[in-house]
Structures are given as C-alpha cells and as structure tokens.
Amino acid sequence: MNNELKTIPLLPLRGLLVYPSMVLHLDVGREKSVQALEKVMVDDHQIFLSTQKEVGIEEPTEEDIYEVGTIATVKQMLKLPNGTIRVLVEGLQRAKIERYTDKEEYYEVDVQLVDEREEAMAEEIALMRAVLDAFEQYIKISKKVTAETFATVADIEEPGRLADIVASHLSLKIRQKQEILQTFDAKERLEKLLDILNNEKEVLGLEKKIGQRVKRSMEKTQKEYYLREQMKAIQKELGEKEGKTEEVSTLKDQIDESNMPENVREAALKELDRYEKIPQTSAESSVIRNYIDWLLQLPWSKETEDNLDIDHAEKILNEDHYGLEKVKERVLEYLAVQQLTKSLKGPILCLVGPPGVGKTSLAKSISRAVGREFVRISLGGVRDEAEIRGHRRTYVGAMPGRIMQGMKKAGTINPVFLLDEIDKMSNDFRGDPSAALLEVLDPQQNNTFSDHYIEEQYDLSKVMFITTANTMTTIPEPLLDRMEVIRIAGYTEIEKLHIAKQYLVPRQREDHGLQKGQFQIRDEAIVEVIRHYTREAGVRNLERQIATLCRKAAKVLVSGEKKKVVLTDKAIEEYLGKPKFKYGEAETEDQVGTATGLAYTTAGGDTLSIEVSIYPGKGKLILTGKLGDVMKESAQAAFSYIRSRANELKVDPEFLEKNDIHIHVPEGATPKDGPSAGITIATALVSALTGKAVRKEVGMTGEITLRGRVLPIGGLKEKSLSAHRSGLTKIIMPKDNEKDLDDIPESVRKDLTFVPVSHLDEVLKHALVGEKK
C-alpha cells in the first residue's frame, strides 16, 4: 500500500466495474458525473471509478459507493444526441478512498494508491497455471470467450494483472467482482479466482445437461407436432376430416364451458387424456367416449328460475284439477316459503290414492305452476338396484341409472321429478331398488348422490321429487319415512260431475273431432253414467264411457242419421247398453245374519257384505270368501268375544256344541284382508245367533278386541264415499276416528249419519233391530 494520497474526481458506476489494465466504453448521463468528466478532460484525464452498491440509487452518498475502485485514464469522450456522454476509459491502478473532499458540483475524493508487485513467486506461478487451465476449460464449456482472448491472457506474467484480466472476462455478479478488486494480495486474489472458476465450471456443466435435456424434449415435441400434422394430412386425404385430434380439442372446449365442479372437471380431463392416447379401434375407446358424453350432457349448474307467484300457481292448479285442496295448498305453501328464504330444499311429496284420481297429471300441473322442467320415470316392476344407481363402467353396456337419465332429460338441476308407482317396486338377488332410493329421497344426503356409472357426486337437493302410490302398505317403512304423504281419497259424485263437465267431455269431444254444437251431454246423463256404468274412486272409467259415447255419436253424425246428438239420462242405455252396476247396493230390507261392512282397497272404498249361517253340527267355525289372515283372526276374536258374553247377549251358551257356524264374504274369488271387519263379523254373528235383524241402512267399520273394545281404523274418507255411493245412510265408526270426519266432503257428510262407538255393545244397540224370529 502506498502512503501517497491523491485528490481526484470520482465517477460512480452503476452495474459496472473496471479493473486495472481493462479498457471499457461507458455512457455517462448524470449531471455530477458529466461535470467530473469535463473537469478531468481539462486537467490530466485521470478519474477515479468506483461502483455503487445498489444500481437503482440515482444520487448516491458516501455509504452507497464501494471504497475500493480503479484510477483510470479517459481516452475519448463523445457527446451523443440524447444528451449522454460516451467515454472510453482504461484502468490504471487500484486505489482506496480515504475521504470525500468536495461534493457540490461533482464528487472529489482523496485516494490512497495500491501498488502491484510485478515479479511472481513460485507458489504464485503454480496458481497462475491452475487459473489458466481452469479458465481454458471454462472457455470450452461456456463458449462466451474466444480462443484469441485466452491466447492474450496466457502471455501475461504478472500474477495480479492475470487475475484482473481473467476476472473481467467472467460472468460474475458485481459483488463477486468487487471482492476480487478489493483483494490487494495477488496470491490471495488468484486463490479466490480459482474457486470461482471451479464453481462456474460445475454450474456450466449442469446448465449444459439441462440444456441438452430441454433440447431433447423440444425435439420430441417438434417430432410429435410434425407427426400429428402428417396424420392430419393423411386423415384429410382419407376423408376422415380432422380425426381424433379435432374431436379431443372440441371435447376439451366443451368441458371448459360446461361449468362442472372442479373435481368432476379434473376427472373428465383425465378420461379425455386417456381417450386421446387409446387407439380408436380399442373397445375401451368407445366406453371412455360415452362416459365423457354423459358428463357433458348432465346439467351441473343450469337452473330454471321458479315462478313464485302464488296467484298464478293457484290459477294453473285450479285450471287443471278440480278439488284436491290439500295437495294444492301444500304446493302454494312451498312457493310462499321459497319467496321468503330463496334456499328451501326441494320437498319430497308422496301422493297416495286409488287409480284414476289424477296423481300423475297433478305432478305435471305442479311443474307448470312453478315453471320447472318435468321428468317422469315409472318404477313399476323395477327390481334391480342398478336401475336406480346405474351399472359400474367395468360391465359391458353399462349405463347410468334412471335418476341420472332423468336429470339428463330434464337439462336442469331443479326439475319436478315424478317417481311413478313407487309401491310397485320389487326386489330379487340383484338388490333392493327401494333401498337405493333412500339416498335419492333423503334431503340430508341427496346433495351428494353417487351413481355407479358417473362415480362423481351429484347434487339432487334442488330437485322437487313427487312420488305416487296406490297404497302405502307395500312401501318400505324407511322409504316412507323420508316422504311427506298426501292422501288423495277419491271423488264424490258431485266432484265427478264437475270433472266430467269441465275436463273429460271437452277433451273427448276434441279428441273425436266433434264440435260443441254437434255433441252435448246433459248433467243428468253424466250422473246416470257415474251411478250405473262406473264404480271407482277416480274418473278413468268415467272418461272411457264418455269416449264410448263420443264414438257412437260420431258414427251417428257421419252416417247422416242426425245433425246433432244431445244425450239425456234416458238415451244412455241405448248407447252404453244395460246398466253394469246397481246404484245403492244397500239391502232392501233388514236381514238376519247379514251385516254391511266398509272396506278400504287400492281402488278406493268399497262395501262388503258379511253373511253368517248356523246349522246343526259339532261346533266347527267355517270361514270362506278367500279371507286373509287378518280377517280370519278378526272372525276368531269376534267368535271368542260372543262366547265369553253369551249370557249378556242372550245367546244359548251351548250353541257351539250343537251347531256349526259358517261365515262367508261374497265374491269368493276376490282376496279380502284388512283390520277393520271385526265389528261387522261380530254383528252378523250376534244377529244370526239371536235372530235379530241388522238394519238395512247401516254400514260399519272398526276392529274388535276380546273384551269388546272398538279400535280405530284407516281410510274413513274412502269408506264413507263408498257408503254414500251404495245408498247407506248411517255409518257406525270407532270413536277414535272422529278427528277424520273433517276430511269428508260436506256433500257426503250431510247425507250420512255418523255414529262414533267405543264398545261392541254400542254397535249392537245401533245395528240390530226387531225381535227373535
């Protein structure tokens, strides 16, 4: 280190570093730097070059500039059109800043010069050779330095100068270059440079490997692209248009546009990738293609907006159906709650009632009222679980289940979905479809419904499910628990008349090409058809009879016999033949040993005549009429009760030892079973044993215990309608069923007298008449 101080202008460098013996062009633009240059050009052309620690600093202070720099000579200076100055400098000698002397117009510093030793020691010579060998290998790997440069460097004999020239040709960070610059000892500088060169060689070797790998990958990609283009050209020549590549591209676009959930989208893209790689002739190719098609065709987010106008919905429901107040009220309640919450899960309604009362058509009306898509599937006879949940894709010809097929058909995630005839499902060794339906119809879990074919979870929570059934007895209890049951009992005579006038006659008239002026049917004629040509809870047979009348009227009009057909009650027999049913089946006189019971069947309510005959024998109880186990037990219970109360009922206690008793229910070919015939059988037995007649106008329903208590029954409304149809005027019913009287239409209730009873003694009091015969 030289003790001599030299005062010299300072030029701070940004992103550059100049070593001694190094020649470099610089562009200078900062005002202080320009003034420093102008000063040195006037004096001895020498300037001190030191590098800034941070490139981004515009006005550097003492702390921002490295202390060690290089004294350089300005060889040339040229002013450029953009205002900057280009200078050519040559590094002369290292120096270290001792202090800053002036900082106004330009930076000026006092620097201490650093002397270099020219002769090389033996250890330094060895280090120089090692550095030159490493530098040569570096040049071969990097190819950033020419061979001529190496030849120039190889001739340098001074160790310090060699280190500086080699460092100036390396691609190092400013911090590393500065570290070499401020290492004053030549030997130490060569050692640092050797470490840097060895490290650079390793890095360059790795870069080369990575580059080769990338090149191979690029070559492979280019090769694939070239082959694909060739394949496209061949396919075009063969008339196969764009082939599989175009198809895959189209499918990918469709997947991106389908608004699938992210997990479904990933599954679809994964399958699409497999599809692209599998040859078109492979059997699996069509399986994957079908699967992707299903994922694309299922609605994942498309939703119809509910029409929540209650008045509009009520108008449509009343237009399409007469009566059925409970169901209509339930739909309107749902819409009202939707208006308030906007997020209610779809209800699951189960419409239970006899055939022909309008369950299926009511579901269509509901979908029209709320403005949703409608889809219907019939479950009658379904006995395979895969019908609901689909087959796994490993099977040949696998398909999704009925639920997913219905959703695809609907095209939205919130349709009205009708599951028709849910009570007629069966099961076998292939599984129980009713158990599979539990997941569909459970509001707590149907938001993650899983179909075996689709595999991904599907949200059914926004679907409004409606199921229909003729009877609840064959619906499994767990399934029934998930549904809200609404009973549709059947129609009264007055309701059937209104339905015929408003819906059936106009529809059949239009279907048969008749004008209103050509064919008319009077009200009394419709009543005649209802009473004597149909016996049903619904109106299906009534519509068939009206269709028959329309056909016959059409024949009359076409043949020219008449220009207008107006049907009255007198003309019905001429068109439909003799009456098929006797209206008012009640007995014409009081009978001994015969009682009229009321039954609830899948076709609605019906009357049941129970006859008891007693004749000499050995005490046998004979039951006929194709009775089920429950009715047989009711007969046994009634028989036991009468034996235990023989004295009170004034029956001969020894009647059993001397007689056989035969209980018969007419229409023996029809199976009959149910828990509501107990009091009817007991009344008929008591009548036969005491000789007292049963009132002809009385119908009865109720189960009996061994102590004579009358138990409640179901289907009171249906039974009351059948009693009304049959012409009965008094109904004996269990006292516990008084709450069900509100469900019975007013038009029926005013014609019937209901007698609530809690014990068989009360039944006999109201049912039996007359003295012993």
C-alpha angles and dihedrals in degrees: 000000000000117000091211116109122211126196110218139156114262125226111193112213125213117212092344137094128191122208125200112275089023120126116205142164116233131191111214122193110150115103097233091048092050091051090049089053092048089051094052092045088059093046127035099321091244121131135172114240118200129164127240116240092223120037096208098061110107099188106032122200129206091275092053095059127073113245096224118067143139132271107225139182119235104229099177139006125196128178112222125211092249091062098257123118123230114208134182112218134184121203115235113171143351117254139174126222113242099176144340112249104182131015105170112090096006139348115275123182142184107231133189113222122233115216121215123219109230103195116078125227121223093257090048091052090055090048091049090054091049090049092049091050092049091045090051091052089046090054091050093051100039099036088200094113123058124235090242090062090054091050089054093048093047091063094059113109102181110091096212094047091048091053091049095048093047091047091051090058096050124094096238134151116259090248091058093045091049090051090057092045094054093046099098098182110085095211093051090046092053091049092053090047091051091053090049092049093050091049091047090051091055092048092047090049090054091046089053092051092048090046092052090048092050090046091053090048091049091048090051092049091048090048091051090047091050092048092047091052089050090049090050091051091049092047090049091052090049090051094247091127110215096337125204096333093063090044092052091048091051092048091050091053090049091050091051091050097044098084091227119169111267095252092051091047091053091050091049093050091047091053090045090054090052090047091053093053098044116085114253091238092059116107090226091058093072091044092056091043092054091048092052089048090054092050090051096045097049114093109244102169109356108118133176117227113246117239098228096181102127094196091053092048093048091050093053094046091050091046092055101037138032116216119347090126097167095056093046091049091052092052092049090049089054091052092048092053090046089056090055102040107023088203110067114139116243112274121237108223124186114201108202121187146111122290118283099026094113105259096142096041089048090059089053090051091051091054090049091048095052094038097241133137114263126222128173132193125181117225096187109132095001107147104157121088089213089066086071103030101028131232125289113257091243089076121085111252093013117175137177118265127264092269094058091042089054092049091051090050091048093050092205135080094232110049128143100257117199118201100193125204095006090167092062098064117121135192138216141160090308092069141270113289091194089062090051089053090061090078092048096049100039109098090203095060110019091089086076100039111165122207115198092227099043092040093188118099116263127201114233096162094105094052117105102222119200120183129189131206138167093215137010095215094085096044111098113248097238090053093046089051091063095055135073105233119217115183120216103194104186138267132289121230091260092050091049089052091053092046091050093049097044102036119003102049095044091046095048092043089055093044091054095047096247125146122224090245092053101051130032133162122201123229093246089053091054090049089051090054091047093050104039107022104039136043111181144112094236133042104250096107089042089058090049091053091048088050088053090052090050092051092050091046090051090053091051092049095046093048089055096238091126137006094210132028118206113177122209128180089264092057096051095082090053091056102034102029127231117349112274097204135038111235113224103023093189114129114269091222139017111278133203115230094008123103130174115231129188119232134193113217135170087262092056128263126344140176120245124200114210118197128194124194125187123198136158114287144108103294102279121157110215120193121192137164099083094283122184125230094268094055091045089054090048089054092049091049092049091047092050092048093053092049091051092049098038095127096047091048091047092239122148104260090215095053091110096056093052103036145047117222122214119194114191134179110200121237091053093185092064115082112235128191138147144117100255105074097080100101092041092055091044092050092049090048093049090046092052094045096045098035092233115139125236116237110258095220095053125100122179143193132181143103122253133216127209088260093053098255115149114228127206122262138198133244097041092154093053091045092049091052091052090048089051091050091050094052098248115149104190127053122194108204139166114276090231089065095062088103089065094060090087090066093060114096116253092236089061097039094057091056096048133065113215118207114193112206135179101186136040091241089066090048092054091046091058098034106044125071138171136029131293111288 
